[in-house]
Amino acid sequence: MRMYDLIEKKKKGGVLSKNEIRWMIDGFTNGELPDYQMSAMMMAICFRGLSARETLDLTVAMRDSGDSLDLSGIHGIKADKHSTGGVGDKTSLALAPIIASLGLPVAKMSGRGLGYTGGTIDKLECFPNFSSDLTKERFIENVNQVGLAIAGQTANLAPADKKLYALRDVTATVDQMSLIASSIMSKKLAAGSDIIVLDVKTGSGAFMKKLPDAEELAETMVSIGVMAGKKIAAVITEMDQPLGNAVGNSLEVIEAVEALSGKGPKDLMEVVYALGSQILLLADVCQTQEEAIGLMCESVASGAAKRKLAEFVEAQGGDASYVYDTSKFERAVYAVKVLSRKEGFVSGIQAEVIGNVCMMCGGGRKKKGDAIDLSVGILLQKKRGDFVKKGETLAVVYVNSQEKGELAAQQVASAYTIGETEPQKEAMVKKVIKGSNE
């Protein structure tokens, strides 16, 4: 078998066999195939596409390029959730304890963030001494005992994806739907859970700016999951403005704790309950969405979900007292108010601008390995649909440099659009795509 022949075949619109795809991925991962040939193949795929079967075969080959977690030692059906990323997305921090408190094990592998803010692991490290570096045995033990464990991705989890993404990133081949879907799903399949629920973001602060593109990605990933034998669903949610009010690591953790205290922002809880209800339905814990939401609301109201968060943090070495006293979290030195320049209704907030401001202040990474300032961020006091008076506070920027704070406040102000009429309310959940193997 020669890579030249496979490139030629795909260039002419041919369908690659399972064996050809496996040979190609194995050869690229172990260094036998050069970057320039794989670059040519990625470009051919961008122009010619992949069939559903080719996409599955690519995903499975990438999954099998490294370790796959055997979670058979965990009692019961294991659930996992993945988000395509956005601004202010602290959903996992609220969702996972709720689901675990209802008796459904959550075994989650998470990464560190690139872009606007840290990832789930970075946020959890706002709890002093929290560790995501768990052995497989400790990971399984924690899930069995606590019902929830979140660990950092191992270096050898789908290594083909890491190599391929680095290549796609510099060859303008990132935005091909099958390649995006296989990148995400190879890691999810390797992580070993029985149930996968995907939060696919759409809007100005999301990777998929347009709803049809988000729908196509969601349908592709759900199709992969179904063919791989997983119980899977995708929820397409809005990311035209930041989710919740907090953007920035410590601020988002505090908001997640408040959510588990019954004080979560409405838009955040709408997404949490939409995702959670799909998990509970797939696990046959509930028969209807209304029943599922009722159970989750009861968990929050009773304090069970918050206690589960504290138990989880403590089990992974963190200081659980922060769950009950959020004033302990690290705070930035300066709090700079962003004042409205006119009176009217907030008709929009550019999520991407808010995210970039957070990154500029030190709350995110421009490249892998960058240090993150967990204390900085933006707290939005007005969201879309709110009425604001001239001079009233729109948001507060938390920074450790006064100079950065003044510049950040100007940019946050520019992200707001104030209009004369109240805008129409937008549903956070745009669409739910379910696998046919439910």
Backbone torsions as a table, in degrees:
resi	resn	phi	psi	omega
1	MET	NA	135.9	180.0
2	ARG	-123.3	139.3	178.7
3	MET	-62.6	-34.6	179.0
4	TYR	-54.6	-44.2	-177.3
5	ASP	-68.3	-35.8	179.2
6	LEU	-69.4	-39.6	176.6
7	ILE	-61.9	-45.1	179.4
8	GLU	-61.3	-41.6	-179.6
9	LYS	-62.6	-47.3	-179.2
10	LYS	-70.3	-36.8	178.3
11	LYS	-57.3	-33.6	-179.0
12	LYS	-91.6	7.1	176.4
13	GLY	88.9	12.9	179.3
14	GLY	-73.4	165.1	179.1
15	VAL	-103.0	124.2	179.8
16	LEU	-77.8	139.7	178.7
17	SER	-79.0	165.6	178.1
18	LYS	-58.7	-43.1	-179.5
19	ASN	-66.4	-37.5	178.9
20	GLU	-66.0	-42.5	179.2
21	ILE	-65.4	-43.8	180.0
22	ARG	-62.4	-43.8	179.0
23	TRP	-61.1	-42.4	-178.1
24	MET	-65.2	-47.3	-178.1
25	ILE	-67.6	-42.0	178.0
26	ASP	-62.0	-43.4	-179.1
27	GLY	-65.9	-38.0	179.3
28	PHE	-70.6	-40.7	-178.0
29	THR	-64.9	-40.7	-178.0
30	ASN	-88.5	4.6	172.9
31	GLY	89.0	5.4	-179.2
32	GLU	-77.0	-28.1	178.8
33	LEU	-102.4	132.8	-177.3
34	PRO	-76.2	157.7	179.8
35	ASP	-56.7	-39.0	-173.4
36	TYR	-66.8	-32.0	177.4
37	GLN	-74.1	-39.7	177.6
38	MET	-67.7	-34.2	175.8
39	SER	-60.7	-42.3	178.5
40	ALA	-63.5	-39.3	178.9
41	MET	-66.6	-42.8	179.0
42	MET	-60.6	-40.4	178.8
43	MET	-68.3	-38.0	177.0
44	ALA	-62.8	-39.4	177.9
45	ILE	-65.8	-38.3	178.0
46	CYS	-60.2	-37.5	-177.8
47	PHE	-84.6	-35.7	-173.2
48	ARG	-103.5	-21.5	179.0
49	GLY	79.1	175.7	176.5
50	LEU	-128.3	145.2	174.7
51	SER	-73.6	170.0	178.2
52	ALA	-60.1	-40.8	-179.7
53	ARG	-68.6	-41.2	176.8
54	GLU	-62.3	-40.1	-179.6
55	THR	-63.7	-43.2	176.4
56	LEU	-62.7	-46.1	-178.9
57	ASP	-62.0	-38.0	176.9
58	LEU	-65.1	-44.3	-179.9
59	THR	-60.9	-47.1	-178.3
60	VAL	-66.2	-39.5	177.8
61	ALA	-63.6	-39.2	176.9
62	MET	-68.5	-39.9	175.9
63	ARG	-58.1	-44.6	-174.9
64	ASP	-80.6	-0.1	179.6
65	SER	-72.3	-12.2	179.3
66	GLY	-146.7	-147.1	-178.1
67	ASP	-77.6	146.8	167.6
68	SER	-122.2	136.8	-177.4
69	LEU	-78.2	129.7	174.0
70	ASP	-95.2	105.1	-177.1
71	LEU	-100.7	20.0	-178.4
72	SER	-63.9	-19.1	178.0
73	GLY	-76.6	-8.1	178.4
74	ILE	-90.0	130.5	-178.2
75	HIS	-72.7	135.5	174.2
76	GLY	85.9	-173.7	180.0
77	ILE	-81.9	128.4	-177.9
78	LYS	-95.7	136.6	-178.0
79	ALA	-116.9	148.4	176.3
80	ASP	-142.2	154.0	179.4
81	LYS	-134.4	141.4	178.5
82	HIS	-133.7	138.7	175.5
83	SER	-113.8	142.7	176.2
84	THR	-77.5	-2.5	170.4
85	GLY	97.5	146.4	179.6
86	GLY	-169.4	-162.4	-176.5
87	VAL	-104.9	123.2	-178.6
88	GLY	77.9	21.0	-174.6
89	ASP	-86.1	90.3	177.9
90	LYS	-108.9	24.4	-171.9
91	THR	-56.0	-44.1	-176.4
92	SER	-59.9	-34.5	-177.1
93	LEU	-65.4	-29.5	177.5
94	ALA	-92.8	-40.1	-173.7
95	LEU	-69.0	-47.7	-173.9
96	ALA	-58.8	-46.2	178.1
97	PRO	-64.6	-33.9	178.1
98	ILE	-62.7	-50.1	-178.3
99	ILE	-63.1	-44.1	-179.9
100	ALA	-63.5	-35.7	-179.6
101	SER	-67.2	-18.8	179.0
102	LEU	-93.5	8.8	173.7
103	GLY	91.2	7.2	179.4
104	LEU	-103.3	118.0	-176.6
105	PRO	-63.6	135.6	176.3
106	VAL	-116.1	113.8	179.6
107	ALA	-117.3	102.9	-168.8
108	LYS	-121.2	132.0	170.7
109	MET	-102.4	127.8	-178.2
110	SER	-130.4	160.2	179.3
111	GLY	-114.8	179.3	172.7
112	ARG	-89.1	154.2	-173.0
113	GLY	-84.6	145.2	166.1
114	LEU	-117.2	130.2	179.7
115	GLY	113.7	-137.1	-166.4
116	TYR	-55.6	-51.8	-178.2
117	THR	-137.9	-178.8	175.5
118	GLY	-69.9	168.4	174.5
119	GLY	-85.7	-173.1	-178.2
120	THR	-58.5	-39.5	179.7
121	ILE	-63.3	-44.1	177.6
122	ASP	-59.3	-44.1	-178.9
123	LYS	-63.1	-42.3	-179.7
124	LEU	-65.0	-26.8	178.9
125	GLU	-74.2	0.1	168.4
126	CYS	-66.8	-23.0	172.5
127	PHE	-80.6	117.4	-177.6
128	PRO	-52.6	134.0	175.4
129	ASN	72.1	5.5	176.1
130	PHE	-62.7	135.9	179.9
131	SER	-124.4	129.7	175.0
132	SER	-102.3	2.0	-178.4
133	ASP	-88.4	82.0	-176.0
134	LEU	-108.4	139.5	169.8
135	THR	-68.6	162.0	178.5
136	LYS	-58.3	-40.6	-178.5
137	GLU	-65.0	-42.6	179.5
138	ARG	-68.0	-38.9	178.7
139	PHE	-57.6	-50.9	-179.0
140	ILE	-64.7	-41.9	179.2
141	GLU	-60.9	-42.9	179.9
142	ASN	-64.3	-41.1	179.1
143	VAL	-63.7	-42.2	-179.9
144	ASN	-65.9	-37.1	-175.9
145	GLN	-86.3	-41.0	-174.9
146	VAL	-99.6	-29.9	-175.2
147	GLY	94.3	-1.3	-175.5
148	LEU	-156.5	132.5	170.2
149	ALA	-146.2	139.5	175.4
150	ILE	-127.1	119.0	-177.3
151	ALA	-122.1	156.9	175.6
152	GLY	-71.8	149.5	179.6
153	GLN	-66.4	135.3	178.4
154	THR	-71.4	154.0	-177.8
155	ALA	-62.4	-25.3	-175.5
156	ASN	-104.6	21.4	175.2
157	LEU	-86.9	111.3	-178.1
158	ALA	49.5	58.2	-179.0
159	PRO	-62.2	-26.3	177.6
160	ALA	-60.6	-35.8	179.7
161	ASP	-64.0	-42.7	-179.9
162	LYS	-61.1	-44.3	-179.7
163	LYS	-67.6	-43.0	-179.3
164	LEU	-66.3	-41.6	-178.2
165	TYR	-65.4	-40.1	178.5
166	ALA	-60.0	-36.3	179.3
167	LEU	-73.7	-43.5	-180.0
168	ARG	-63.6	-33.9	-176.9
169	ASP	-62.6	-28.3	-177.2
170	VAL	-108.6	5.2	-179.9
171	THR	-123.9	18.1	176.9
172	ALA	56.8	39.4	179.1
173	THR	-124.8	26.4	-179.7
174	VAL	-75.4	-40.2	-166.6
175	ASP	-89.5	41.7	173.9
176	GLN	-104.4	128.0	-167.3
177	MET	-59.7	-45.1	-179.9
178	SER	-64.6	-36.3	179.9
179	LEU	-70.6	-38.0	176.4
180	ILE	-64.7	-48.3	-177.2
181	ALA	-62.9	-43.4	-178.9
182	SER	-68.2	-32.4	177.2
183	SER	-62.3	-48.8	-179.4
184	ILE	-67.9	-48.4	-171.2
185	MET	-74.7	-25.9	177.5
186	SER	-61.4	-40.1	179.1
187	LYS	-72.7	-38.6	-179.6
188	LYS	-66.9	-41.0	178.8
189	LEU	-67.4	-37.9	179.5
190	ALA	-67.1	-25.8	-177.4
191	ALA	-74.6	-14.4	164.6
192	GLY	87.6	2.6	-178.1
193	SER	-75.6	157.4	180.0
194	ASP	-83.0	-34.4	-177.9
195	ILE	-115.9	132.1	176.3
196	ILE	-126.9	123.9	173.5
197	VAL	-117.3	127.6	-174.7
198	LEU	-105.5	132.2	173.9
199	ASP	-103.7	101.2	-177.2
200	VAL	-98.0	111.6	-176.1
201	LYS	-83.5	146.7	174.8
202	THR	-141.0	142.2	-178.8
203	GLY	131.9	-173.6	-172.0
204	SER	-64.5	-26.8	-179.1
205	GLY	-98.1	10.1	-177.2
206	ALA	-111.6	164.0	175.3
207	PHE	-65.9	-41.0	176.5
208	MET	-93.0	99.5	-175.0
209	LYS	-70.8	-32.8	-174.4
210	LYS	-108.6	141.3	-177.5
211	LEU	-57.1	-45.2	179.3
212	PRO	-58.1	-35.9	178.2
213	ASP	-68.5	-40.2	177.7
214	ALA	-63.8	-40.2	178.6
215	GLU	-63.6	-42.4	-179.8
216	GLU	-63.9	-43.3	178.8
217	LEU	-63.4	-45.7	-179.2
218	ALA	-60.7	-45.6	-179.4
219	GLU	-63.7	-38.4	179.2
220	THR	-65.1	-45.0	-178.8
221	MET	-68.2	-40.3	177.4
222	VAL	-62.9	-40.5	177.9
223	SER	-60.9	-42.5	177.5
224	ILE	-60.8	-47.1	-178.9
225	GLY	-60.6	-42.6	179.2
226	VAL	-62.5	-47.5	-178.7
227	MET	-66.3	-24.4	178.1
228	ALA	-88.7	3.3	175.2
229	GLY	83.8	18.4	-179.4
230	LYS	-95.9	152.5	167.4
231	LYS	-84.2	121.2	-169.0
232	ILE	-147.8	147.8	173.6
233	ALA	-150.1	155.5	176.2
234	ALA	-125.8	136.1	176.8
235	VAL	-115.1	120.6	179.6
236	ILE	-91.4	120.2	-175.0
237	THR	-123.6	154.8	-174.3
238	GLU	-76.9	139.3	174.5
239	MET	-138.3	45.1	175.5
240	ASP	-82.8	-24.4	172.7
241	GLN	-132.6	160.9	-178.8
242	PRO	-56.6	148.1	179.3
243	LEU	-83.0	125.7	-175.3
244	GLY	74.9	-160.5	-178.3
245	ASN	-108.2	-19.5	-173.5
246	ALA	-102.7	134.6	173.5
247	VAL	-130.7	120.4	-174.1
248	GLY	127.4	148.1	-164.0
249	ASN	-60.9	-63.4	-179.6
250	SER	-61.0	-40.7	-179.7
251	LEU	-61.7	-38.5	-179.7
252	GLU	-70.9	-36.8	177.8
253	VAL	-64.5	-42.9	177.7
254	ILE	-59.8	-42.6	179.9
255	GLU	-65.9	-36.8	177.6
256	ALA	-64.9	-40.6	177.1
257	VAL	-63.3	-41.5	177.5
258	GLU	-62.9	-36.1	177.9
259	ALA	-62.2	-38.5	179.1
260	LEU	-78.4	-5.4	174.2
261	SER	-100.2	7.5	179.5
262	GLY	85.4	12.6	-176.9
263	LYS	-118.8	26.5	-177.8
264	GLY	-75.0	145.4	175.1
265	PRO	-56.7	146.1	-174.3
266	LYS	-58.8	-43.1	-177.1
267	ASP	-66.9	-39.2	177.6
268	LEU	-62.3	-46.3	-177.0
269	MET	-68.1	-31.1	176.5
270	GLU	-61.8	-41.3	178.8
271	VAL	-71.3	-44.3	179.2
272	VAL	-57.3	-47.4	-177.4
273	TYR	-71.2	-32.3	177.4
274	ALA	-65.6	-44.7	179.7
275	LEU	-69.0	-45.6	-178.9
276	GLY	-62.0	-38.3	-179.6
277	SER	-65.0	-35.6	177.2
278	GLN	-66.3	-39.4	176.8
279	ILE	-61.1	-47.8	-177.7
280	LEU	-66.4	-34.7	177.2
281	LEU	-69.1	-42.9	179.9
282	LEU	-65.4	-30.8	-179.6
283	ALA	-85.5	-0.2	-178.0
284	ASP	61.3	25.2	173.7
285	VAL	-74.2	-34.1	179.7
286	CYS	-131.0	160.4	179.3
287	GLN	-104.6	-21.4	-179.9
288	THR	-133.0	158.0	177.7
289	GLN	-64.5	-37.7	180.0
290	GLU	-61.3	-43.0	178.3
291	GLU	-63.3	-41.8	-179.6
292	ALA	-63.7	-46.3	179.9
293	ILE	-64.1	-37.8	177.7
294	GLY	-60.8	-43.1	178.7
295	LEU	-63.5	-42.0	-179.3
296	MET	-67.1	-41.7	177.7
297	CYS	-61.8	-38.7	178.9
298	GLU	-65.7	-38.8	178.3
299	SER	-62.2	-41.1	178.7
300	VAL	-69.0	-46.9	-176.6
301	ALA	-62.4	-35.6	-178.2
302	SER	-79.8	-13.2	-176.9
303	GLY	88.4	-0.9	-177.4
304	ALA	-62.9	-42.0	-178.5
305	ALA	-65.2	-41.4	178.9
306	LYS	-66.0	-40.7	177.1
307	ARG	-63.8	-35.7	178.4
308	LYS	-66.3	-38.8	176.2
309	LEU	-59.8	-46.1	-179.7
310	ALA	-62.9	-41.9	179.2
311	GLU	-62.5	-43.4	179.1
312	PHE	-63.6	-46.7	-179.6
313	VAL	-60.9	-44.8	-179.3
314	GLU	-64.7	-39.4	-178.6
315	ALA	-63.7	-24.9	178.9
316	GLN	-105.4	24.5	170.8
317	GLY	88.2	-2.4	-175.8
318	GLY	-81.4	163.8	178.2
319	ASP	-85.2	101.5	-174.8
320	ALA	-72.6	-11.9	179.8
321	SER	-64.1	-23.1	179.4
322	TYR	-65.3	-26.3	178.7
323	VAL	-64.1	-33.0	-176.7
324	TYR	-99.0	-8.1	177.0
325	ASP	-144.4	86.4	-174.8
326	THR	-71.6	-8.8	176.5
327	SER	-68.0	-13.0	179.7
328	LYS	-75.4	-21.7	-177.2
329	PHE	-63.0	147.5	-179.5
330	GLU	-59.1	135.0	-179.9
331	ARG	-119.8	145.8	176.3
332	ALA	-71.1	158.4	-175.8
333	VAL	-70.6	-42.5	-173.7
334	TYR	-110.3	140.7	173.9
335	ALA	-122.1	108.4	-174.8
336	VAL	-106.8	120.6	-178.9
337	LYS	-77.7	141.7	174.3
338	VAL	-106.7	114.5	-173.9
339	LEU	-100.9	143.8	179.7
340	SER	-72.8	138.0	-178.7
341	ARG	-90.0	-7.1	-179.7
342	LYS	-154.4	170.4	178.6
343	GLU	-99.0	145.3	176.9
344	GLY	152.9	-164.0	179.4
345	PHE	-98.4	141.0	173.0
346	VAL	-72.1	112.6	-179.2
347	SER	-97.8	-12.5	177.9
348	GLY	-173.8	152.0	173.4
349	ILE	-134.0	120.2	-178.9
350	GLN	-73.3	104.5	-175.6
351	ALA	-59.4	-39.5	-176.9
352	GLU	-63.5	-37.7	178.4
353	VAL	-64.9	-45.7	178.6
354	ILE	-59.5	-43.4	179.2
355	GLY	-62.3	-43.4	-180.0
356	ASN	-66.2	-34.0	176.8
357	VAL	-64.1	-43.4	178.7
358	CYS	-60.4	-43.0	178.9
359	MET	-64.8	-41.1	179.4
360	MET	-61.3	-34.0	-179.5
361	CYS	-77.5	-8.0	178.2
362	GLY	108.1	5.1	-175.9
363	GLY	-85.6	-4.4	179.9
364	GLY	-138.4	-178.4	-178.5
365	ARG	-115.4	134.4	171.3
366	LYS	-84.8	-31.1	177.0
367	LYS	-144.9	158.8	-177.9
368	LYS	-58.1	135.7	178.5
369	GLY	98.1	-14.2	177.9
370	ASP	-62.2	143.1	175.4
371	ALA	-76.1	149.3	179.6
372	ILE	-115.7	137.9	172.2
373	ASP	-92.1	106.3	-174.4
374	LEU	-70.3	-16.2	-173.2
375	SER	-87.7	-17.0	-172.9
376	VAL	-88.3	163.9	176.7
377	GLY	158.8	-170.9	-178.8
378	ILE	-128.3	134.0	175.7
379	LEU	-112.7	111.1	-178.0
380	LEU	-79.9	127.6	177.8
381	GLN	-102.9	-15.0	175.2
382	LYS	-130.3	133.9	178.4
383	LYS	-121.0	176.5	-178.9
384	ARG	-55.8	131.3	-179.6
385	GLY	97.8	-16.0	179.9
386	ASP	-77.4	144.8	174.5
387	PHE	-88.8	139.7	-178.3
388	VAL	-135.2	141.1	175.7
389	LYS	-93.9	156.2	176.5
390	LYS	-60.7	131.3	-179.4
391	GLY	87.9	-6.4	179.0
392	GLU	-77.8	153.8	-177.1
393	THR	-77.1	124.1	175.8
394	LEU	-87.9	-40.2	-176.0
395	ALA	-160.0	166.8	174.6
396	VAL	-126.4	129.3	178.8
397	VAL	-99.3	126.2	178.6
398	TYR	-104.8	118.1	-174.1
399	VAL	-141.1	166.7	176.8
400	ASN	-112.2	14.1	175.2
401	SER	-140.8	121.3	-177.6
402	GLN	-62.4	-37.6	179.6
403	GLU	-62.7	-45.5	177.5
404	LYS	-64.0	-35.8	-178.2
405	GLY	-63.3	-41.8	-179.8
406	GLU	-67.1	-42.3	177.8
407	LEU	-65.9	-42.5	-179.8
408	ALA	-62.6	-40.3	-179.9
409	ALA	-62.2	-39.1	178.1
410	GLN	-63.7	-41.7	-178.3
411	GLN	-71.1	-37.6	176.7
412	VAL	-63.2	-41.6	178.0
413	ALA	-59.3	-39.0	-179.0
414	SER	-69.1	-20.1	-179.7
415	ALA	-76.7	-18.4	-178.3
416	TYR	-88.1	139.0	170.0
417	THR	-116.2	123.5	-179.4
418	ILE	-110.1	124.2	-179.2
419	GLY	-120.0	173.6	-177.4
420	GLU	-85.0	-24.3	-177.3
421	THR	-113.2	149.8	179.6
422	GLU	-70.4	128.1	-178.5
423	PRO	-73.6	158.2	176.0
424	GLN	-67.2	144.8	177.9
425	LYS	-75.0	137.9	180.0
426	GLU	-108.4	134.5	176.4
427	ALA	-71.5	137.8	178.8
428	MET	-69.8	-35.0	-179.8
429	VAL	-95.8	116.9	-178.6
430	LYS	-87.9	-36.4	-176.1
431	LYS	-168.0	149.0	173.1
432	VAL	-118.6	126.9	179.3
433	ILE	-114.0	118.1	-174.8
434	LYS	-107.8	146.3	175.2
435	GLY	-74.2	150.8	-175.5
436	SER	-81.6	0.3	-178.8
437	ASN	-98.3	16.3	-178.6
438	GLU	-63.2	NA	NA
